[in-house]
């Protein structure tokens, strides 16, 4: 299959391109940092790239992706995540693309305290500019399907981690603190609140789910990409510390504790499993081990 990936140099994008290639697909990898100078906010740049690649399937990952930083530049977030998606949709329709996966986020859901896994029927009521932009992009994808028949599939992807993720996110941030403690000979690793429960999906599993959805997902539909398994920050830190090369003490730093945090945020994967047969292949320790190995390389460098 001729596949085109936007955001190909990003964290998930690099893993997706590798998985598609390993699966026998011919991949066109587009990114603003790539040699083609692809700009998702420029309609002509998008149209030209699609015309050259003539893709059968498109995976749209290009996005402003940091939730916290989205507060500082909501207009830029909207331009990249919403206007960029509209440009991709228009180019895909014009180019006769067969299937288009628009990668969204669990941040589209309302942050309602609940221990129950979140299904696709849960309210879409985002509380961050990032979440709002992804929800708007998803609505455009749905509208394009209804109006034109372009076979769009939407995801609401829950937390994922692995090698290549920036240390501004939870798992690589914790792994980097441990790697630096090992390198510096310190005895402590500082953390914020230990109680929140989050999913930690392996990015290699997540990108496999994306390809399965392009193959088997229902056009016009939306799917949680998740495992349904949550872990407390305490468990994540304890598992990482157990992998450390020297004994470390976990110390809560009040400066790292968020004033408001949702106690549990875990998705229900039933719909994804039913449509694709998806099941995770990598364990939490596999994911944490990959993050820690990369953090050690960075600390040594």
N, C-alpha and C positions, 0 to 999 in steps of 0.2 A: 504494500500500500504506500502511496506517496503521501507522506505526513509533513505538515508544517507546524512548527512550534514557535510561538512568540514568547518572549521572556526566556529564551533558551540558555542564557548565561546565568540565570538566577539559581537559587538553591535547588528548588524542585526541577527547574528546567533542565539543568545539566543531567540530573538523574533520569529524567524522562527521555531525553535524547538518547542516552546510553541504552535504556530499556527498549525503546522503539527500534534502534539499530540492531540490538541483539535479537529482537523478534522478527527481523527480516524486512522491516520497513525502510524505505528510502526517506531520509529526513532532511528537510530544509530548516536550519536553525537560525532564527531571527532574534536580534537583540540590539538595543541602542548602543551597546559596547562592541558589537560585532563589526567585521570588515565592511558589511553592506550599509552601515550607518542607518539601520532601520529605526524609524521613529513612529511609534504607534499613534501619536497624536497628530501626525501629518497624513491626511487622507491619501495624498498622491504617493507618498512613500509606501503606505500599506498596499494600495492598489497595484503599484509596480511590482512589489515583492510577490504578491499573489499571482499576478500575470506571468511572472518568470517561473514560478515553482509549479503552477497548475496542480495544487494539492487536491487529494481526494478527501483527506481528513485534516482538520485543523485543531490544535490544542492551544487555547488562548490563555497563557499564564502571565503575560506582561502586565505588571501592575505596580503601583506604589503599595508596598506590602507591610509596612511597620505600623501596627495599631497605635502605639503611643505617640510616634512622631506625626501621625496624621492630624493631631490637634494643632500643630504648628503651621500647617500649610493646607487647609482643607480645599482651597481652590485648585491647587496643584493636584491633590488627590482626586478630585472630581474630574479634572481634565484627563489625567492618565487613565483612571479606572473606568470612567463612564464614557467620555468622548472617545477614548482609545478603543473601547469595546464596540461602540457604534461604528467606528471606522473598519474594524475587523469584520463585523457582521455585513456591512455593505460590500466589502471586497469579496467575502465568501459567497454572498448571493450572486454577485456579478460573475464570479469565476466558476459557478456551478459546483461548489464544494458539496460533497455528499453528507458529511457529518462534522459538526463543530461543537467541541467541548469548551464551555466557558467555565473556568475554574473560579468558584466563589469561596465563601468563608463562613464558618460557624459564627463569626462575628455579626452576621446578618440577623441572628436570632436575638430575641429579648434576653437580657441578662437577669433572668428570674431565678432566685434561689430555689433549687430543687434537687433532690437526690435521684429523681427519675431520669433515665436516658431521654434525650431530646429527639423527637421524631420530626420528619419533614412537615408534619401538620402543625408544629409549634408556631407561635406568632413570630412574624418577621418584624422586628421593632428595634433596630440597631441603636446603640447608645454612643457610638464613636463615629467620627467622620469617615474612617476607613470602612466600618461596617455599613454605613449608609451608602457609600459609593459602590460597594460590592452588591448591595441589594438593588440599587438602581441599575447597575450593569445587568444583573440577572433579569430584571423586568424587561429591559430592552431585548435580551435574548429570547425571552418568552414571547414578547410581542412580535419579534421578527418571524418566529416559527408560525404564530397564528396568522400573520398577515401575508407571508410569502411562501410558507412551506419549507423554508430552510431548516434542516433537521438539527436543531440545537439541543444540547444536553447540558444541564447545569449541575454543578456540584456545590455542596456546602462542606468544605473540608475542615476537619478538626485539627488540633495541634499535631504537627509532625516535626521530627528531628532527625539528625544524622550528620554524616560528614558533609562539610561545605556550608553549614548554616552559620550566619553571622553571630558573634558572641553577645549581641544585644537581646537574644532570645534566651529563654529559661535554661534549657539543657546545655547549650554551648557555654553560657555564662557560668553555670555551676562547674562544668568540666574545666574551664579555664582557671577558675579560682583554685581548683584542686591541683591542676598542673603547675600553677605558679607556686603553690605551697610546697609541692614536691621539689621544685627547682630551687626555691629560696630557703628551704629548710625550716619553714614556719610550721607551727603545730595546729593552726586553726583554719577553718573555712567558714566564712560568713555567709549567712542566708537571710532572706526575709521571712515572711510567714510560712510555717511548715504545714499548715492545715488544708489549704485549697487542694481540691482534687481535679486533675486534668488528664486528658488522654495524652499519650506520648506514642504516636504512630511512627513507624519507621518510614522515612521518605521513600525507600525502595518499594515498600508495600503500597504506598499512596500512588506512586506513578504507575504501578501495575494496575491498580484500580481504575486509573484514568483510561488506560488502553482498553480494559475490559468494558468500560462504559461506552466507549466509541464503538466497540464491536456489538454489544448486547443491550445497551440502555435504550429506553423508549424515547423517541424523539419528542421534544417539548417538555420533558419531565425533569425533575430535580432529585438529586440523591445526596444523602449524607455520605461523606467518605470518612469512615471512622471504624473503630474496633468495638466500641461499647465497653471498653475496659479503662477504668480510671485509676490513677495513682496519686496519692498525696505527695506534695512536695517533700515531705519528710522521707517517704519511701524512696523517692528518686535520689535525694541527697545521700541517704544511707547506703543505697546500692553503689553510687559513685564512690563514696568514701571507702567502701569495702574493696573497691578496685584499686585504691591508691597504693603507692609503693612504700608509704610510711604511715604510721598512725596519725590520724587527724581528728580534731575535736570540732563538732558542729556548733557554731555560735550564732544566735539570732541577733542581727543588727537592726535596731528599731528604725534606722534611716532607710532600710530596704523594705520595710513593711508598708504595704499600701493601705491608705486610710479606709478604702472600701474594696472588697474583693468578693467575687461570687464563690461560695463554698465549694460547689461542684458543677462541672461543665463537661458532660459526657454525652456522646451521641448514640443513637440507636441505628445499627447497621443493617437491620432486617431487610429493608428495601433494596439496598445494594447487593446483599447476599442473594436475595431472591432473583434479581435480574441477571447477575453475573456469575454466581457461585464463588464470589470472592471470599477469601479467608487470609488473614495475615500469616506471613511466613517467618517473620523476624520477631524475636522476643525483646522485651524491654532491655535486658542485659546486652543483647546484640547492638541495639541502638545506642545505649549509653557507652558501650565499649568503643564504638566507632567515633563517637563525639570526643571521648577522652583521649583516644589515640591521636586525633587531629589536634586537640588542645595541647598535648605534649609536644607535638611537632612545632606548633606556633610558639610555645613558651621557650623551646630550645632555640628557635630562630631569632 
